[in-house]
Amino acid sequence: MHSPPSRVFKRRLVAAIATGACVAAGLLFASSAVAVSPTSRACPTASTVNAALGQKGRAPVATKTEYSKTCTYSGGSIVPTTITFQVDTSATFAAGEKAAAAALPGSVIKVNGLGQSAWATKTGGSLYVFDDGTTIKILSVLTATAKLEALARKVL
């Protein structure tokens, strides 16, 4: 007999599905109207991330693709905190949110007052913000949504 999936597993599944949907759609329908290229954005400093999230992560390590930049902050917890800036459209951002909500009904919440649209997982740990042709994805396992929102406000 199988035991039910853990909350951490479910949260990671939602994040993986949403990320996959956003990446795939973003690559297919990348907008050329992005105000600042996601790959040219500076990673937030470790002190900014640490203050907002209450952690002690090290300086970020940046990795780039043609359409995105991911800033990884290790040392704050077992799983590193990441902030990804990715080319996107409002339609594909909404599709990612819809896919995550369909994968685990009741697990996605709207977040008001961030960018043009934003959502998070109900249990915390991940926040997605769409603003001016860019999706900003913040992943920090077991971090409350309110702390992720505070960090997003500093990053926008």
Secondary structure as UniProt FT lines:
FT   HELIX           7..28
FT   HELIX           38..40
FT   HELIX           46..53
FT   STRAND          61..64
FT   STRAND          68..73
FT   STRAND          81..87
FT   HELIX           90..103
FT   TURN            105..106
FT   STRAND          108..110
FT   TURN            112..113
FT   STRAND          117..121
FT   TURN            122..123
FT   STRAND          126..131
FT   TURN            132..133
FT   STRAND          134..139
FT   TURN            141..142
FT   HELIX           145..155
//
